[in-house]
Amino acid sequence: MVGFPKVAHDRREIKTPTLDPALEMTMDTGLMLDDADIQDLVNFLKTLTDERYLNNVEYQQLNY
């Protein structure tokens, strides 16, 4: 795959009541994504990153 980052499936055992059974069934095989699926996933994840917020100095000095 050239042009986008590697997307690896975390194979650690996850025990949570909210884990989707469909995702739980991929623990042994991984997600088995083809190049187009991976590109779609990467593009979607990039939409969740707000660069204006991350780079706004007004939010960098907050002490929680």
Phi and psi restraints in degrees (value plus and minus 20) as a CYANA .aco file:
   2 VAL   PHI    -138.8   -98.8
   2 VAL   PSI     120.4   160.4
   3 GLY   PHI      80.0   120.0
   3 GLY   PSI     -29.3    10.7
   4 PHE   PHI    -169.4  -129.4
   4 PHE   PSI     138.8   178.8
   5 PRO   PHI     -88.4   -48.4
   5 PRO   PSI     135.5   175.5
   6 LYS   PHI     -88.8   -48.8
   6 LYS   PSI     116.1   156.1
   7 VAL   PHI    -135.2   -95.2
   7 VAL   PSI      92.9   132.9
   8 ALA   PHI    -127.3   -87.3
   8 ALA   PSI     124.8   164.8
   9 HIS   PHI    -107.1   -67.1
   9 HIS   PSI     108.7   148.7
  10 ASP   PHI     -97.9   -57.9
  10 ASP   PSI      98.1   138.1
  11 ARG   PHI    -117.8   -77.8
  11 ARG   PSI      -6.8    33.2
  12 ARG   PHI     -87.2   -47.2
  12 ARG   PSI     130.0   170.0
  13 GLU   PHI     -92.2   -52.2
  13 GLU   PSI     109.1   149.1
  14 ILE   PHI    -134.3   -94.3
  14 ILE   PSI     102.0   142.0
  15 LYS   PHI    -134.9   -94.9
  15 LYS   PSI      82.7   122.7
  16 THR   PHI    -170.1  -130.1
  16 THR   PSI     119.2   159.2
  17 PRO   PHI     -87.5   -47.5
  17 PRO   PSI     -34.6     5.4
  18 THR   PHI    -116.4   -76.4
  18 THR   PSI     -19.4    20.6
  19 LEU   PHI     -88.4   -48.4
  19 LEU   PSI     106.7   146.7
  20 ASP   PHI     -83.1   -43.1
  20 ASP   PSI     110.6   150.6
  21 PRO   PHI     -77.4   -37.4
  21 PRO   PSI     -52.0   -12.0
  22 ALA   PHI     -84.8   -44.8
  22 ALA   PSI     -58.4   -18.4
  23 LEU   PHI     -92.6   -52.6
  23 LEU   PSI     -57.2   -17.2
  24 GLU   PHI     -80.3   -40.3
  24 GLU   PSI     -53.1   -13.1
  25 MET   PHI     -91.4   -51.4
  25 MET   PSI     -31.8     8.2
  26 THR   PHI    -113.6   -73.6
  26 THR   PSI     -16.1    23.9
  27 MET   PHI     -80.0   -40.0
  27 MET   PSI     -54.7   -14.7
  28 ASP   PHI    -106.0   -66.0
  28 ASP   PSI     -50.8   -10.8
  29 THR   PHI    -121.3   -81.3
  29 THR   PSI     -38.1     1.9
  30 GLY   PHI      62.1   102.1
  30 GLY   PSI    -198.6  -158.6
  31 LEU   PHI     -99.9   -59.9
  31 LEU   PSI     -36.3     3.7
  32 MET   PHI      33.0    73.0
  32 MET   PSI      32.6    72.6
  33 LEU   PHI    -108.9   -68.9
  33 LEU   PSI     118.4   158.4
  34 ASP   PHI    -107.3   -67.3
  34 ASP   PSI     157.4   197.4
  35 ASP   PHI     -78.0   -38.0
  35 ASP   PSI     -59.8   -19.8
  36 ALA   PHI     -86.9   -46.9
  36 ALA   PSI     -60.9   -20.9
  37 ASP   PHI     -82.5   -42.5
  37 ASP   PSI     -62.3   -22.3
  38 ILE   PHI     -84.6   -44.6
  38 ILE   PSI     -62.9   -22.9
  39 GLN   PHI     -82.4   -42.4
  39 GLN   PSI     -62.1   -22.1
  40 ASP   PHI     -81.5   -41.5
  40 ASP   PSI     -62.7   -22.7
  41 LEU   PHI     -83.6   -43.6
  41 LEU   PSI     -66.4   -26.4
  42 VAL   PHI     -81.2   -41.2
  42 VAL   PSI     -64.8   -24.8
  43 ASN   PHI     -82.1   -42.1
  43 ASN   PSI     -60.9   -20.9
  44 PHE   PHI     -83.7   -43.7
  44 PHE   PSI     -65.9   -25.9
  45 LEU   PHI     -82.3   -42.3
  45 LEU   PSI     -54.0   -14.0
  46 LYS   PHI     -85.5   -45.5
  46 LYS   PSI     -48.4    -8.4
  47 THR   PHI     -90.4   -50.4
  47 THR   PSI     -37.2     2.8
  48 LEU   PHI    -107.1   -67.1
  48 LEU   PSI     -23.3    16.7
  49 THR   PHI    -121.5   -81.5
  49 THR   PSI      97.8   137.8
  50 ASP   PHI    -117.6   -77.6
  50 ASP   PSI      74.9   114.9
  51 GLU   PHI     -81.0   -41.0
  51 GLU   PSI     -54.4   -14.4
  52 ARG   PHI     -82.8   -42.8
  52 ARG   PSI     -59.0   -19.0
  53 TYR   PHI     -90.1   -50.1
  53 TYR   PSI     -66.7   -26.7
  54 LEU   PHI     -82.3   -42.3
  54 LEU   PSI     -51.1   -11.1
  55 ASN   PHI    -122.0   -82.0
  55 ASN   PSI     -14.0    26.0
  56 ASN   PHI    -102.8   -62.8
  56 ASN   PSI      96.9   136.9
  57 VAL   PHI     -83.7   -43.7
  57 VAL   PSI     -44.2    -4.2
  58 GLU   PHI     -82.8   -42.8
  58 GLU   PSI     -48.0    -8.0
  59 TYR   PHI    -116.3   -76.3
  59 TYR   PSI     -28.7    11.3
  60 GLN   PHI    -101.2   -61.2
  60 GLN   PSI     -34.8     5.2
  61 GLN   PHI    -121.8   -81.8
  61 GLN   PSI     -10.9    29.1
  62 LEU   PHI     -92.0   -52.0
  62 LEU   PSI     116.4   156.4
  63 ASN   PHI    -135.1   -95.1
  63 ASN   PSI      94.4   134.4
